[in-house]
């Protein structure tokens, strides 16, 4: 492995002293992953598909941080600004943020200097969460303002509703900002009934109300005095009467944002439509032409101009945030489409190289924020297996690559080999299309989920791949035991076709459930059930039970009528001994993202058990824990990677990335029960990997006063104190052997943060 330079930021570690229970905690700092000799800084964020971007001061330090909201599964990703254009994912803040649907924007509703959150209910109604003064513990605090209504501009004699619920189409992306410079907010959204844009204005200023009193009124049914024609065209100077009911020229699905390009006091409008790949920028001539209303005078379909066009994926959305930290609004472009679209290299960053008086966007890169994580496109599904027979577990990840290229019909297997050891894993990308399954001519491999095990009882590990059609493809290992795998295709479907509704999206697991010495199959399906197939020998499997252990991966919803389980669950079964007590557990991945735990030891496969949802946690900023909801289409696997006989947890997601969790009993080294959260994520180790010298940087406000470096056996090899005011310390490491080390930061009483250091020569 060649030497290269890479920074490593480390999150603080956690431990619960009660180890009698099975409990796992999400972590973003775990084993190292390398791609093309580069260390992936935060590999386990989970990927992005249709991300949105807005500002919020998450840690109340006066700097604008960034919230990423993925429309794909409504997942929130808080990013703290470390300095300028450097951001760090800090999941501890997610619990402080209100949940959202479809879109997630911030703006100052009541002019108090604090950004409020605008999102939607599941039915599309506008939802505002007003930011309050910080809680006594210094954390963010919001209040839900309830249902939001707008006032129509009708006369009292019209006998029409005076107030209507503010609701936007769920595929649309509205604009929320002060567009007229009067100090209160305006809302702008597409009107599919009239193919115009409607503007709602807060009349607080006009009415002379207090800052905490507001009312949105529909003020402009044809903002900019234009409408949209056939095939994404623009008709300037035309507005149909509000009462005219016309057939929409394109289906609901429009994204818009505004910015004042020339600082003349009116805003330009940038729009995009579902089914099209370009933006259209409309120039506002209200100020220069002294118009009474916003009036678009020209339009440009080549946006942004004089740089790389943002026209390479369908239905783009634009977001203006200060990504560079220079006080100017930059442009981020990402897909607004759901469920599938462009899924790799799809977050484009344009830096504003202009001034406060003139905006000039210049293309920078296609991987803003996602350059620091693993993202395989979509529908990732990992499985651990010792491919090279060197005694440690490698990682095989099925994924659909980029849906915009493969249409989800040409899945591939990505292989990371473990170049570390059985108790200290280091994963390196080895093959991005292992076994060449993407070249299958009949588009068999669609939403592939792999599993390994000795299916034919010959002492080596065979490969199964469940696919969208419900089939389970079989690859036999002909290498023999303790040899590198040699998988050859044997069968397009090793189980009998059932034809039962909902038994699609097969997810196989190899497990001898009847203890007869022959490995059987548990197959999870789209309908949320797990079906047991008994091994009759000679690779013949017969259906044994249609609802193994009573597994139900379906989400229970209280917001539907009638309340109850939804019709799909995408069950993905896995078998492991989670706490090394000799008792086998069944872990089930789900469509809704909460892993289920079934304690099956001593139970018949015909028993109906209840899945435990409380075993899997995520830390909040205050150290308490909540049930982990990791993301849509959770596909787990487990294995021991640090030699303590307790498995680590990894899972793929519909967003195409991976998430990671540790058992509290398997953390090394053992940590204290307490945590100081103002230290989170700001320990920086660079270069990493390193050869001769390494520097450990700490935040200036930190209480850290000691840094230690330990080898993989926990033996301290280097140590130094940190005096008040010092930002870090350097170490000479040329005398230390090549390998994986632990860098730990302490205050007077406890460890505050810990991460890995790789030493290479």
N, C-alpha and C positions, 0 to 999 in steps of 0.2 A: 504494500500500500504506500503510495507516494505521500510526501509531506505537503500539507497545505494549511492555510490559515482560516480559521473560522471562530467566531465568537460563540460563547455558550452562556446563556442566561439560565439561572437555576431557580426553580420554585421552592418555596419552603416545604418542609416535610411534616407529616402528621402521624399520630398514632393514638389509638384508643386503647386504654389499659385493660378493657374487658375482652380477653381473648378466648373466652368460653363460647362465644357466638361466632358464627360465620359472618364476617363483614369484610367487604371490599370497598376500596376508595379509589376514585378516579385520580389519575395523575397525568400531567403533561410531560414530566421529566422522568424517563425510564431508561430503557436500553438504547444505545446509539444506533442510528441508521445512517448509512452512507449511500449516496448516489453519485456516480462519476467522481469519486474521491472527495465529495463534499459532505460534511456532517450536517444532517437536517436538524435545525435548531429546536423546533418544537414538533416532533413527528406526529403527535397524537391529538391533533385538534379535531380531526374528523372529516376534513374536506369541505369545499364550498361548491354549491351548484348555481343558485340564483341569489347572490348576496346583495344586500342593500347597506348603505353607509350613512351614518350621521354622527354628530358630535355630542359629547356630554363629558363633564368633569367628573370622572368616576371616583378618583381618590381625593377630591377636594383640595388639590394643590394649586389651583388657579390655571392649569393648562387644559386645553381642550383635548380630551381623549377621543377614542372612536368606538362606536358600537357597530358591530356587523350583525345584521339580521338576515338569515337565509329564508327566503320565501318558500323554499322547497319543503322544509319541515318545521318552520317557525322557531328555529334554534337561534339563540342569542350568543354572541361572542364579544365579550368586553375586551378592549385593547387599551392599555395604559400607554400614554406617550412618555417614553423615557427621555428623549430629547429630540428636537427638530423632527425629522421624518422617521425616527426609530420608535417602533411600537412593540409591545409585549402582551401576548394573550394572557389574561388573568381571570380564569373561570370563577374564582372566589367571589367576584362582583356580580355574577349572573343572578344570584338569589335576590339582590337588591333591586333588580330591574323588573318592572311589570311585564307580564307575558303579552304577546301580541300575535296578530294574524295579518297576513297578506302584505302589509307594509308597516314600516317602523320609522318614524321621523321625529326630530326634535325641533322645537321653536319656543320662544319665550312668549307665552300666552298673556301674562299680566305685567310685563315690563318690570319684573323684579330682579333681572339679571341672572335668573336661573332658568335653564332650559327645561321645558316640559316635554312629555312624550305623547305623540299622536300615533294611534294605531287603530285597529278595527276589531270588532267582535267577529265571531265565526259566521254571522249572517251578513257582515259587511257594514254594520253601523259604526260611525266614528266614535272612537274611545279616546278620551284625553286623561292623562295622569299628570296632575299638577305637582311639580316639585316643591316640597316644603323646606323649612329650615332643617338642617341636618339633625339627626337623632342625637340624644345625649352622648352616645358612644362614637359620634363623629361619622356616621354612615349615612348614605343617601336615604331619602324618605319621600314617598309620593302618596297622593290621595286620588282616588278614582272619582271623576266628576259626574259619573253616571251617563245616562242616555243624553245625546246632544241633538237639539232641534234647531232648524233654521226658520226664519220668518219669511213668508212669501210677500211679494209686493202687490197684494190684492186690496181692493176697496172692501169695506165692511159689507157692502151690498152684493158682493159677488157670490156669497153663499158657498165659498170654497174654504178648505182648511187653511187656517192662518199659519199654523206651524206644522212642519213635517220633520220627520227624523232625518238627520244628516246621514246619508249612506252612499257609498261609492261602490261601483262594480268591483268584484273581488279580484279580477285580473288587472285592474287599472292601478296606476301609480300616480296619485294626486300630488300637487305641489302645495306646500304649507309654508308661507312666509309673508312678511310685510312687503307687498308688491307696489303699494302706492306711497310708501314713505310717511304714513300718518302715525306710525308708532304702534298700531295694532295689527293683528294678523289677518291674512286673506287666505282663502282656500280656492284652488283651481282644479277642475277635473273635466274629463271628456263627457259629453252628452251624446250617447249613442243614438238617441231618438232624433236628434237634429244635426248630428255630426258637427257640433260646435263645442267650444269650451265654456263652461259655466263658472262664474266667479261668485264666491260667497265672501262677504266682508264683515268683519267685526265692527259694529257701530259704536263701540265704547267711546272713542274719541269724539265722534259727532254728537253723541248724547251727553257728553260731559260726565260720564259715570266714573266711579272709582276703578282702579286697576283690576280689582277682583270681581268686577261685574262686566259681563260681556254678552253679546248676542250676535250671532251670525245671521245676516240677511242675504238673500239672493239678489245681487245688485246688477249682474251682467250675464245675460243668457247667451251672449255672443262675444266673449272676450276677444279683443284684438280685431274685431270686425272682419272675420274670415270664416270660411268653413272648408271642410274637406270634401274633395271630389272623388271620382272613381280612381281605383288603383293608387291610393296614397297621394293623390294630387292635392294641390292647395288652390283655393279660389279666393283671392284677395278682394276685399270690398263687397263681399256678398254675405248676407245673413238671412236665413229663412225666418219668417215670423215665428214667434215662440209657440203659437197655437198650431203651426203646420206640422202634421205628422207624416214624416217621410221614411222610406225604408233606409236603414243604415247602410252606408257604403262599405263599412267593414264591421266585423263583429266586435263586441265589447272586448277591449284589450288595448289600452293606450297608456303610455307613460309620458310624463312631462316634467320638466323642471325649468326654472327661470333664473336668469342672472342679468345684471346690468353691465353689458359688455363695454359701453363707452362712458359710464358714470354720468349719464345725463338725467338721471332721476326716473326713467321708465325702464321696464324690464323686457329683455328679449325672452322669447319662448322657444324652447327646444322640445320637440315631440317625436315619438316613435309609435309604431302600430304593430299589433300582433300580425305575424305573417310576412313582415318586411324587415330588412336588415339595416336600414339606414336611419339616421336622424334627419329631421328637417328643422332648421333654425329660422325663426321668423323675427325680423327686426321691427322693433316698436318705434313708430315715428310720432308718438304723442307729443313729446317735448319739442322736438325740432320743428314740427308742423303746427304747434300750438293747437292740437286737437283737444276737444273736450273729453274724449274717451281714449283708452288704449286702442291704437290702430296699427296693425301690422302693414308695413309698406313694401317689404321685400321678403323673399324667402330663399334659403340656400339648402339644397339636399346634400351638399358636400361638407358635412360637419364632423369634426372640427376642421377648419380650413388651414391650409399651409402646413400640414403635418400629416401623420398617418391617419387615414380615415377610419372611423369606428363603424365599419360596415361588413364585418366578417362573421357575424352570427345573427340569428333571427331574434327580433324583439329586444333590442338593447335598451337599457335604462341608464340614465346619467345621474350622478350625485356630485354636488359641489361641496367639498370639505377642504379644510386647510391641511392637506397631507404633509406638506413640506415644512410646516411650522414657521413660515415667513410672513404670515398675516394675510396672504392672498388666497382666494378660493381656487383650489385645484379641481380637476375633473377626474372622477372615477367612472368607468363604464363597465357594466356587467350584464349578463342576460336577465331579463325579467320573466322569461318563460318557465312554466311549470307544466308537466313534471320533468320533461327531458328536453335538452338543448345542448349547447356547447358546454362541455364539462371540464375541459383542461385549458390552461392559458387563456382564461376568459375574464380576468379582472384587470382591465387596462387602466393604466395610470398616466394622466396628462398633467404635467406641471405647468402652473401659470407663470410664464416667463415675462409677463407684462408688468404693469404698474397698477396702482389704485385707480388710475384714470383710463386704462386700456387693458383689457383682458386678452392674453395670447396663450392659448393652450399648446403645449409641445409634448408630443408622445415620449414616454419614458420606458415603459415595459408592460408586458402582458400578464404579469404574475404578482401584482401588488398584494402583499400579506401572505399569499399562498406559496411564495418562494421559500417560506420557512417551515413548511409542513409537508406531510405525505398526502398526496391527492391523486388517485388513479383514475379519476373521471367520475364513474358512477357505479353503484351496486358492488362494492368490494366485499369479499368473503374470504377470510384467512383460514389457513389450517397449518399447524405445526407438524413437521415430519423431518427426520434425519435423512435428507436426500443423498448426501455424500458418505454416509456411514462412518463419520468421524467421531461419533459419540455425543454430539450436541444437536439441538433441534434447529433446523432451518425453517423458513417461513414461505409458504406458497399462498399467493393472494389472487383469487379469481376476481375479475373486474370487467366492465363493459368498455373500458377505455373512454373514448369521447363519443357520446351519443350522436353528436352532429356528424360524425364520420362513420360510425358503425351501425347507427340506428338500433343499437342494443342487440344486434343479431350476430355479432362477431366477437364474443367474449374472448379473453385471453387469460393466461396464467402468468403472473409475475413472480419470479423466484428471487428471494433474498437468502444467501447462504450465511451461516453463522461462522464468522471468522474468529470468534472469541473462544469460550470454553463452556463446559457443561454448567459452570456456576457463575459465568460472567459473559453474557451474550453480547456480540457486536455483529449487527446485520449489515451486509453489503449487497447491493443490487448485482445480481449475476445474469439474469435473463429476463427480458421484458415480454417474451412470448414463448414461454416454456411449453413443450410438447406441441406447439404450433396449432393449438385447437382453433385459433382464429381463422385458419385456412380451411376449416371444414366446409364443404360445398353446399350442405343442405341446411345451413343456418341453425344447426342443432343447439349450439351453445348460446343460450339466451337466458340471462339471469342465473349464472352458474354458481353452485355452492359445492365446494369439494369436501371430501372426508377421506381419511386413511385408516387402514386396519388390515389385519390378516383375514381376508375373506375366505380363502381356500385352505387355511390351516397348514400352510407349507413353511411357516416360520418367517415370512417376509411381509412387507406392508404393501397392500394393494390400494388402488385409488378409485374412488367413486366420485362422480360429479352429477349432482342433481340439477335439473334445468327447468325452465319455465313451463314446458309442456307437461311436466309431471313425470318424465322419464328419469331413470338413474343410469347414467353411462358408466360402464365398467372398464377399467384398465388393470390388467393383471401384471404383477411384478414377477418377472422371470429370473431375477438376479440371484435369489436365494438369501438366506439370513446373513446379517452382518456384512452385506455388500451394498455398494451404491445402487439405488433403485434403477430398475430398467422396466419401465411401464410400457406395455403394448396394448393397443385397443382390442377389446374382446367382445363387447356387446353394447348396442345402442340403448338397451333397457334391460336391466337384470331383474326387475320385478314385474309381475303380471300387471297389465294395464287394467285399471279399475273402471274407468268411465264415470266415476262418481263426481258430481258437481263440487267444485272447490278443491279437488285433489290435483292442483297444479302447483307450480313453484316448489318442486321437490327439494328437500334439504335432508340428506342422508346422515346417519350416525351408525357406526358399527359397534355392536354391543351384544354380548351373550346374556340376554335377559332371563333365560331359563336355566342357566348354569349347566348345560349339557356338553360343554367343551367345544361347541361350534359357535362361531360368531354370527349373531342374528343382525337384523336391521331395524332401526327406528327411523321412520321417514316423516319429517314435518312437512306440512302443506300450507298453501295459501289460506285455507279455511280455518287455520289456527289449531288444528288437531295434529296429533302424532299417531301414526299407524305403525303397528308392530308386524314385522314379517319374520317368520321362523325359518331358520336354515335347515333344509332337508338333506343337505349334502349335494356334491357335484354342482355347486353354484345354482341350486334351485331354492327359491324362496317362496313361501306361501303366506298368504294373509292370515294373521293370527288374531289380531284385535284392532278394531277401528278407532279406538280412543285410548291409547296407552296411557296409563296412570291418570286418566282424566284431564290431560293437559289441555288448557284453553288459553291460547296466546292472544285472543281477541281483546281489544280495549273495551272497558266498560265505560259508557258515556252517559253523563247526567244531563247533557245539553241537547239530547235528541228526544223525540216523542214517538213511541214510548221509550223511556230510559232502558238501558240494557247493553248487551254486548253487540258490537258491530259485526258485520258478516265476515270480515277477513282478519287474519292474525299473523300470517307468514311465520309459522313456528319453525325454529331452527334448533334441534336438540343436540346437546353435547353431554358427555359423561365425564365426571372427574371426582376425585376425593379432595374436597376443598380445604380441609383442615388436617389432613394426614392422620385421621383417626381410624382408618380402615373402613369407614362408612361411605358408600358411593352416593353421590348426589347427581341429579339430572338438572342441567341448566338449559333454559330455553330462551333463545332470542326471539324478539317480537317485532311486528311492524311498527308499533307505537314507540318502541325504544326503551322500554323498561325490562331488564332481564328478569326472568322468573326462576326461582329455585324450588325444586321438588326433592324432598328427602325420601328417596325410594327404597332405602335399605329395609329389608324385611317385608316389603309390600309386594303383592302380586301385581303383575302388569295390568290386570283387570280392575284393580282398585282405582277409585276416583279421589285424587289428592287435590289439595289447594296449594297453588303456587305462592311462594313467599316473595313479596315485592320490597321488603324492608332490609334485605341483606346487602343491598348495593347503594352506596351513598356518594354524595358529592359535598365537599366542604363549602360553607358559606364564608363570608368575610369575617364573621364573628366566631367561627370555629364550630358552630353547631352544624348538624348534618341533615340533609333532606334526601328523599329517594331520588336516585339518579334516573333521568330521562335523557338518554344519550343521543337519540336521533332516529329517524325513520329507517326501517329495514335493518334492524340490529342483527348481525350475524357473528356469533362469538366462537372463540376457541380458547383452550386453556392448556398450559404446560408449565413445568417447573424450569425456570431459566436461571435461577441463582443457587441451585444445589441444596435447598432446604426442604425438599419433598412437598412443598406447598405450591400449587400452580399459580402462575400469573395469568391474568385475563386480558385478552385482546379481542377486538370486535371490529368488523367492517360495517359500513353504513351505506345507505342509499346515496349519500353525498359523495361517496367514493374514497373517503379517507379511513383512518383507523383511530380507535380510542383504546385506552390502556387503563388497567386498574391492578392494584396490589391487594393481596390479603393483608390485614393488619398484623397477622402473625408472621408474615414473611418479609417485613421490611428489614433491611440491613443498612447501616447499623441500627440497633434499637434506639428509639427516640423518646423524649419526654412527652407527657400528656398535653402540655400546653403549647400555645402557638402565639407568636406576635405577628399580626397580619400586616402591619405597616412595613414589614421586611419582605413581603412576598415578591418574588419574581425579579428582584433587582440585583442579585448576586451575579457577577459577570466574570467568566473565566476565559482568557484568550492569550495566545492562540490556542485552539483546541480542535484537533490534536496538536501536541507540542513536542519538541525534540530536546531543546537545551534550556529554555527559560519559559516560565509561564507567569502571567499577572492575574491577580484576583482583585477585582474592583467591587466596592460596596457603595451603597447610597450614602450621601452625605448626612442624612438624618438618622442613619442607622445606629442601633445600640450594639452592633457587633463589635467585639473587642478581641477576638481570637480566631485565627484561621488554621485549620489542620488538614493535612493531606495524608490519607491512609491507603494501604494497598488492599487487594481484594480479600485478604484474610482479616481485615480490620486493624492491622498493625499500623500505628502512627509512624510515618516516615519523615514528615516535615511539619513544622509548626511555627507560628509567629504571632505576636500580639499586634493589635491595631490600636493606635493611640487616638485620642479625641481629635477630630478634624482631619484625620488621614482618610484618603479615598480608597486605599487598597494597599497591597503588598506584592512584591515580586519574589519568585522562588527560582533558584537554579536547580534544574532537574536532570542535568546531563549524566549524573551518576546513577539514576534510577533505571531499572530494567524496563524494557518495552512492556506495555500492558495497560490495564484499566485501573484507575485509582479513584478514590472518593475525596472530593473537596468539601469540607464542612465549615460552617461559620457559627460561632457561639457568642452569646453574651455571658454575663457572670454566672447564670444559673442554668442555661439550656441551649440546645442546638436550635438555630433559627432557620438554616437552609443547608441543602446538601445537593451536590450534583457530581456527575462523572467527569473525569479528566482522562483523555486517551494520550498515552506517551508512545510515540513511534520514532523510528530511526530510518 
